[in-house]
Amino acid sequence: MNNVALKDLLNNPLDLFNEAHKKRFSLYGKNVFFAKNIHLNLTNICIERCGFCPFARNKGDFDAYKLTPDDVVLKLKDLRWLSEVHITSGLNPDLKWKEVLKILDSIKMTLPKVTIKSLTAVEVEFYAKEEGKPIEKIIEDLLDHGSISLTGGGAEILKDDMRKRLLTKKTSPEMWLKIHETAHKLGLKSNATMLYGHFETFEDILDHLNLIERLQEKTGGFQAFIPLKFQPLNTKFQHIKPATSIKTLQVIAISRLVLSIPHIKAYWPSIGQDTALMALWAGADDLEGTLVDEKIMHEGGSTEPGGLSDESLKNMITEIGLIPVERNSIYERV
Ligand code: SF4
C-alpha cells in the first residue's frame, strides 16, 4: 500500500482499522499472543539522560539503583510461573559487562525454562565501547549466555532531526539498524519500537516504518513491532499532551499495513488497557504480558497497574471474542 493510499485511510479511521484487522486476522485468526513475563531494569543510572526519558537517574540520586546478580535471583526465585524475562537498563559504567552476563547466567539457573530477551541496541553499542570489543562479540556473548532475542528499544524515531528534537545523542539511526542487522545475521532475533506522540509528523512515522521494513525484507529477523506512546511526566517535555486513543489506533493500524514483521504489540502500560483491547481489533495481535512491576512507562505518568495476572490478560482477551495464546520470547507457544 503506498503512502497516498495510507494517508487516505488515515482520514477514514474505521476503514483503516478494518484493513489492518483483515491483515492481522489472515495471519492469526482470533488468536492473541501474551507472555507471562517480567520487565527487569538492572539499573536506572544512565549517563545519557535523553530529554524524553522519565526513567534515568544520576549516580547519587536518592532513588538511583543498580541490581546485583543476587538481587535478581531474589526477585525471580518466587516467580516460577514466568516464561519470559525482558531486560533493559540505563547506560551505567558501574554495571560492568561481566556482571550483566553473570545476571543472565543466574536467571537461567534460577528459572531454567524462561526465555530471555535482553538489551537494547543502545546498550549493545554502549558495552561494545566500554569493553573495546566489536558489536559482533557483544551479541555473541548474549547468545552464549542464554539470551535469544534483543529488545526493540532505543529506536524512538530513526531520523537525526527527530533525535535532535528529543534531546538525545544516543545510538544513531544507522547504528541502531546495523546492530539489529548484525544480531539477525548471528542468529539473535530482535524487536523494534517506535516512540510516537511527541514532535513527529505522519511522514516521520512512515519514514521510520519504511526503514525498519527495508531491514526486515533483507533479514527477516524482527519478530515484533511495538509502538510506544510518549509519556511526558518527569521528562523535559511535560507540556506535550499524550496522544489520543484514536491516534494510537491509527499508529497501530498503519504499522500493521506497512510492516511485514509478524507481530504488532498492544503494549498496555503505554497505551492503556482499554485502548490495547481496541488495538487487538485494529491490527495488533500481542497483548504483551504480565510484566510484574513495569517501571519506565509509570515513571512517565502511566496510570495503569504495574502488572496484570495471566488470568486477567486471558479474561480481557476472551471478553472481546478473541483467543489467548501464551508465547515465549520468540513466539513459540508455551
Ligand atoms: S532512554 Fe535509555 S539511554 Fe536515554 S536516558 Fe533513558 S535509559 Fe538512558
Residues whose N, C-alpha, C, O or C-beta is under 5 A from the ligand:
A	BS01	SF4	C46 E48 R49 C50 C53 A56 S89 G90 L91 K170
